[in-house]
Amino acid sequence: MTISIQTLHDVLVAVAVTIGIAVAMSIALTAAGALFERDQARLAKAARPAAIPPRRPTLTQDTRELVGR
């Protein structure tokens, strides 16, 4: 049983093409996911209500007692 150089070459090219396609798809899916997350973050930031000024703190019974002393 002999394996010709042409067959070996064809197998190596097929493996290289398969790995290349897998790497390209991985990069494309990673980039698409990053863009989707970026878009979601931008939409969440835009949908956030305007900043509401903080309310003045109300005096509780304990703080009134301290202020009164």
SULTA-V195830 format. One line per field, one symbol per residue. ss: DSSP state (h for helix, s for strand, l for the rest). phi: phi as a letter, one per 20 degrees, with the letter a starting at -180 (. if undefined). psi: psi as a letter, one per 40 degrees, with the letter a starting at -180 (. if undefined). A space follows every 10 residues. Layout:
ss = ???
phi = ???
psi = ???
This chain:
ss = llllhhhhhh hhhhhhhhhh hhhhhhhhhh hhhhhhhhhh hhhhhhhlll llllllllll hhhhhhhhl
phi = .cdfffffff ffffffffff ffffffffff ffffffffff ffffffefff fdfffffeee gffffffff
psi = hihidddddd dddddddddd dddddddddd dddddddddd ddddddehii hhiiihiihi dddddddd.
